[in-house]
């Protein structure tokens, strides 16, 4: 997956969030190596080599016998510079990309990378036409919406293959395609009328086909969501501990219980301080007299390392009420 400017289809990204695969703001890390088909020869190549470079993009380009070794890292490099489009012109950004390619490649390998970059620019420009061809639908059924997403995904893959060639596109967009296909298949299973036990087994089988890193990220995301739901619940301390222990084990659940106690203690101290500064204001103290009273309360109730935070939370830092 390209790290800087991933090109998930807009409507498909919504489907990913809606089906619970990704939460907004969540990122997924691709594994360092994967078997990628290059013509008739299967070779193991890094999808995203990340050797630090002076340019800052962190991408290491590879060549063998003056032939470019095409990896998803090449798209990372392109997107790293293309994210500056807007403030900078396409001509300026393209010049930086060409310079970055020439810093690591030469001869035929460099020419191959330059050709792929030109094709990648053409692909990005063609995406706008695809968006116009598949606008967000209005007032359609779930089945019709899913069918539209499936049609758009097929059109997207066809566009990538047409402009970049199937071999190159298959490498540059390997992660995106795998994740998009998973999302669509999962959505189809969720929308189907099959028995619940059959659906659950099919979902497990589908998830088992994902790369281990993606499955691990999914598990962590789901775990975080459940822990957050427990935090926001009105459960008793014992109930919170029991549910957390089922998710993360007894030791981690105990640490979370201790954190609950620390949070409750902090909130109580803060509430008490708010009550005290309200009394200072009700007493009519102003200016330097009020400030001295606030500082005495701070010194009595909080450690000096906490003063700035307390002032910010209670409005004393800005002069607002903050109560």
C-alpha atoms as one frame of an Amber mdcrd trajectory, in Angstrom:
protein
   0.000   0.000   0.000   1.335   3.377  -0.827   2.219   5.126   2.407   1.737
   8.741   1.445  -1.245   9.075  -0.878  -3.216   5.812  -1.074  -5.670   5.638
  -3.936  -8.554   3.715  -2.521 -11.735   4.464  -4.449 -13.700   7.101  -2.567
 -16.902   5.139  -2.308 -15.027   1.928  -1.563 -13.208   3.603   1.303 -16.589
   4.452   2.795 -17.519   0.807   2.449 -14.323  -0.207   4.235 -15.214   1.997
   7.194 -18.867   0.942   7.114 -18.064  -2.756   7.160 -15.731  -2.360  10.121
 -12.467  -3.196   8.381 -10.930   0.195   9.067 -11.815   3.026  11.387 -11.300
   6.628  10.231  -7.711   7.584  10.904  -6.522   3.995  11.016  -3.506   2.914
   9.006  -2.492  -0.586   7.964   1.118  -1.657   7.565   2.052  -3.981   4.739
   4.504  -6.779   5.370   8.100  -6.179   4.327   8.265  -9.024   1.815   5.771
 -10.839  -0.350   5.822 -13.158  -3.344   5.087 -11.094  -6.447   4.681 -12.523
  -9.940   6.992 -10.923 -12.487   6.186 -12.287 -15.928   6.745 -16.051 -15.771
   9.193 -15.896 -12.857   8.063 -15.732  -9.234  10.585 -13.875  -7.131  10.600
 -12.604  -3.574  11.080  -8.839  -3.512  10.516  -6.167  -0.851   7.219  -4.355
  -1.277   8.282  -1.345   0.728  11.976  -1.090   1.439  12.544   1.746   3.872
  16.206   2.640   3.976  16.499   6.268   5.022  17.743   8.600   2.322  18.844
  12.213   2.266  15.745  13.160   0.279  13.495  12.122   3.152  11.181   9.792
   1.233  12.754   6.725   2.850  12.453   4.588  -0.301  15.231   2.382  -1.619
  14.963   1.572  -5.321  16.433  -1.668  -6.584  17.922  -2.775  -9.896  19.492
  -6.007 -11.080  21.633  -6.249 -14.208  20.455  -2.740 -15.134  16.816  -3.868
 -14.941  14.485  -2.072 -12.565  13.121  -4.305  -9.806   9.564  -3.023  -9.634
   8.153  -2.871  -6.110   5.350  -1.021  -4.352   8.054   1.228  -2.901   8.242
   2.924  -6.287   4.691   4.175  -5.830   5.609   5.329  -2.321   8.303   7.534
  -3.821   5.943   8.965  -6.447   3.247   9.761  -3.888   5.727  11.282  -1.464
   6.488  14.039  -3.949   3.054  14.249  -5.563   1.487  15.169  -2.232   3.015
  18.630  -2.801   0.828  19.204  -5.867  -1.202  22.357  -5.435   1.291  24.505
  -3.581   3.854  23.408  -6.167   3.349  22.955  -9.902   3.342  19.567 -11.583
   6.486  20.578 -13.426   8.343  21.303 -10.178   7.121  18.124  -8.496   7.969
  16.010 -11.526  11.478  17.466 -11.567  11.949  16.372  -7.947  10.752  12.873
  -8.754  13.138  12.664 -11.706  15.974  13.830  -9.485  15.102  11.253  -6.822
  15.010   8.474  -9.399  18.345   9.532 -10.904  19.921   9.571  -7.437  19.453
   5.799  -7.131  19.116   4.476 -10.686  20.891   4.814 -13.977  20.731   3.593
 -17.551  17.870   1.343 -18.540  16.610   0.975 -14.965  16.243   4.746 -14.721
  14.392   4.895 -18.032  12.006   2.191 -16.885  11.249   4.064 -13.666  10.695
   7.298 -15.582   8.256   5.540 -17.921   6.303   4.130 -14.987   6.152   7.590
 -13.411   4.744   9.096 -16.621   2.145   6.313 -16.756   1.329   6.845 -13.088
   0.641  10.524 -13.746  -1.683   9.547 -16.586  -3.472   7.144 -14.265  -4.001
   9.814 -11.621  -5.471  12.157 -14.204  -7.778   9.430 -15.505  -9.189   8.821
 -12.027 -11.293  11.987 -12.248 -13.127  10.569 -15.255 -13.748   7.348 -13.356
 -15.244   9.312 -10.469 -17.617  11.038 -12.884 -18.602   7.701 -14.389 -19.398
   6.253 -10.964 -20.883   9.097  -8.893 -22.230   8.425  -5.371 -25.702   6.900
  -5.811 -28.902   8.402  -4.455 -31.749   6.391  -2.978 -30.597   2.902  -3.954
 -30.926  -0.403  -2.165 -28.055  -2.045  -0.333 -27.754  -4.614  -3.095 -27.659
  -1.954  -5.811 -25.052   0.029  -3.902 -22.867  -3.047  -3.466 -23.201  -3.845
  -7.172 -22.106  -0.299  -8.010 -19.036  -0.656  -5.775 -18.159  -3.936  -7.431
 -18.517  -2.423 -10.906 -16.362   0.522  -9.892 -13.680  -1.734  -8.480 -13.533
  -3.748 -11.707 -13.327  -0.513 -13.699 -10.561   0.782 -11.423  -8.464  -2.356
 -11.865  -9.044  -2.266 -15.622  -7.920   1.370 -15.719  -4.750   0.567 -13.769
  -3.953  -2.378 -16.049  -4.679  -0.389 -19.200  -2.404   2.542 -18.341   0.404
   0.900 -16.383   0.210  -2.610 -17.785  -1.040  -5.656 -15.819   2.373  -6.665
 -14.461   3.325  -3.214 -13.142  -0.164  -2.378 -11.893  -0.397  -5.736 -10.162
   2.681  -4.883  -8.109   2.022  -1.204  -7.406  -1.590  -1.799  -6.356  -1.270
  -5.318  -4.917  -2.148  -4.338  -1.350  -5.008  -2.037  -2.355  -6.586  -4.671
  -4.562  -6.351  -7.396  -1.970  -7.901  -5.198   0.713 -10.598  -3.840  -1.618
 -11.566  -7.344  -2.737 -11.741  -8.465   0.873 -14.006  -5.540   1.729 -16.384
  -6.191  -1.141 -16.574  -9.908  -0.417 -17.185  -9.201   3.258 -19.915  -6.696
   2.436 -21.565  -9.242   0.133 -21.557 -11.841   2.907 -22.995  -9.376   5.415
 -25.786  -8.462   2.988 -26.625 -12.048   2.092 -29.552 -13.991   3.567 -27.546
 -17.107   4.436 -27.710 -18.627   7.917 -25.742 -16.807  10.612 -23.460 -19.754
  11.364 -22.687 -20.195   7.678 -21.978 -16.468   7.343 -19.653 -16.436  10.356
 -17.654 -19.370   9.012 -17.439 -17.725   5.591 -16.210 -14.498   7.209 -13.554
 -16.413   9.138 -12.402 -18.150   5.977 -12.282 -14.826   4.160 -10.263 -13.165
   6.888  -7.844 -16.087   6.978  -6.843 -15.219   3.416  -5.546 -11.789   4.442
  -1.836 -11.186   5.123  -0.869 -11.762   8.742   0.010  -8.095   9.295  -3.436
  -7.003   8.109  -5.197  -9.556  10.306  -3.156  -8.410  13.284  -4.049  -4.783
  12.626  -7.735  -5.700  12.345  -7.587  -7.522  15.648  -5.911  -4.568  17.356
  -8.471  -2.143  15.939 -11.384  -4.284  17.093  -9.788  -4.712  20.498  -9.315
  -0.962  20.857 -12.933  -0.331  19.886 -14.185  -2.766  22.512 -11.938  -1.327
  25.208 -13.156   2.169  24.356 -16.773   1.003  24.594 -16.035  -0.416  28.051
 -14.447   2.894  29.099 -17.581   4.784  28.052 -19.993   2.359  29.672 -21.769
   2.618  33.037 -20.478  -0.760  34.165 -19.304  -1.329  37.710 -15.599  -1.650
  38.417 -15.944  -5.423  38.711 -17.832  -5.681  35.432 -15.253  -3.524  33.659
 -12.459  -5.711  34.955 -14.197  -8.897  33.871 -14.858  -7.683  30.319 -11.360
  -6.248  29.947  -9.789  -9.450  31.236 -11.613 -11.392  28.531 -10.082  -9.091
  25.922  -6.536  -8.437  27.130  -5.942 -10.745  30.087  -6.017 -10.257  33.844
  -2.730  -8.377  34.214  -3.607  -5.747  31.602  -7.151  -5.498  32.994  -5.690
  -4.782  36.445  -3.529  -1.977  35.015  -6.593  -0.515  33.304  -8.494  -0.675
  36.601  -5.681   1.240  38.271  -5.882   3.789  35.476  -9.621   4.123  36.124
  -8.864   4.918  39.763  -6.237   7.479  38.802  -8.625   9.154  36.382 -11.412
   9.248  38.960  -9.045  10.692  41.559  -7.840  13.364  39.136 -11.386  14.302
  38.181 -12.380  14.609  41.830  -9.404  16.876  42.573 -10.235  19.003  39.550
 -13.896  19.291  40.561 -12.875  20.340  44.071 -10.561  23.013  42.661 -13.301
  24.328  40.374 -15.570  24.625  43.408 -12.893  26.532  45.335 -12.122  29.026
  42.550 -15.865  29.611  42.130 -15.967  30.576  45.799 -13.077  32.993  45.216
 -15.030  34.667  42.442 -18.194  34.771  44.531 -16.201  36.509  47.274 -15.556
  39.365  44.847 -11.786  39.060  44.699 -10.270  40.475  41.502  -6.914  41.165
  39.882  -3.813  40.426  41.940  -5.847  39.404  45.003  -7.746  36.774  43.015
  -4.544  35.527  41.396  -2.882  35.107  44.792  -5.890  33.143  46.030  -5.825
  30.893  42.959  -2.114  30.254  43.395  -2.552  29.338  47.067  -5.253  26.837
  46.084  -3.053  25.398  43.343  -0.093  24.979  45.701  -2.270  23.311  48.318
  -4.042  20.866  46.011  -1.656  20.110  43.142   1.978  19.410  42.436   3.792
  22.215  40.610   4.091  19.969  37.515   0.270  19.946  37.335  -0.329  23.692
  37.662  -0.215  24.557  33.978  -2.610  21.763  33.053  -5.046  22.699  35.831
  -5.014  26.350  34.821  -5.729  25.384  31.228  -8.585  23.045  32.171 -10.220
  25.532  34.534  -9.864  28.624  32.363  -7.368  30.384  34.611  -4.782  30.320
  31.829  -6.951  32.226  29.360  -9.078  34.269  31.717 -12.294  32.401  30.824
 -14.544  30.804  33.405 -13.584  27.239  32.495 -16.071  25.922  34.986
